Amino acid sequence: MTALNALLFELMRASPRHATPAVVAAQLLVVLAAPLTLAVAAVAWLRAGPRTRAELALALGSALLAALPLLPAGSALDGDVLLLWALSLGLLPGRRLAWLAFPGLALGLATGWAKVYLGLALPLAVAAALPVAVLASWLAWRLCLRLAPGRYHGLRRAMVRLSWRSRRR
């Protein structure tokens, strides 16, 4: 596994001699993606109505649950990518903000690529963030259904409808 990680890292990282526009773009993406996403979420929270705030609370709850594995100092997961993916997947069950999930997932993927390209993260550390984000988003959704069943009843109906349609095909 270590050999595969080292091989992928050598194939994907930038050459240390060149300061190309791709390196500058990757540096900007690594530095600005997560803080700007959190700033946009904070502004959306302040401007949103109660239903949109419920969806944002679900997304922020999934991001908080995803951050739990990052607490040990030697965590192998990449924190920025994990945060972006957990926020995006947390928006997926909602109605109003679900369209933001896929651009958020793409932003997380681009941030992960930029970190590997710059030599800041290993490829398998970036890839390992996705299952953790999926699990955290699922747990946050289940907790929301348990703690506030009336408020998230619409989300439950939508998810049951989606699963019923997928089984029917």
C-alpha positions, 0 to 999 in steps of 0.5 A: 500500500505504501508503494502504491501511495508513493508511486501515485504521489510521484506520478501526480506531483508537480516538478519542483523546478517550475513555477507554472500557472498550474502551480500558482492556481493549485496554491490558490485553490489549497489556500482559499477553497475551504475558508471561502466555502465556510464563509459562503455557508455563514453568509447563506445561514444569515440570509436564509429562511428556516427551511434553508437553515435546516438544510444548512444545519444538516450540512454543517452537522455532517462536516462536524461529524467528519472532523471527529477523525481529524482530532488525533494528531496523527490523522492520515485524512486530508482535512480540507478535502474532508470538510468540503466533501462532508459539507457537499454531501450534507446538502444532498438530501435537501431540496433547496440547496441540493444543487450545490452538492455536485459543485462542492464535490468537484471543488473538493476533488480539485482541492485534493488534486492540488494538494497532491500536485503540490506535495502537501498530501498523499493520494490515498489520504485524499481518497480516504476522505470520501468514505469518511465524508459519506459516513459522516453525512449519513450519520448526520442525516440519521441524527437529524431524523431522530432529534427533530423528526417533524422538521426533517419529515420532508427530507425523509419523504424525499429520500424514501421516494428516491430509494423507491424509484431506484428499486423500481428500475 
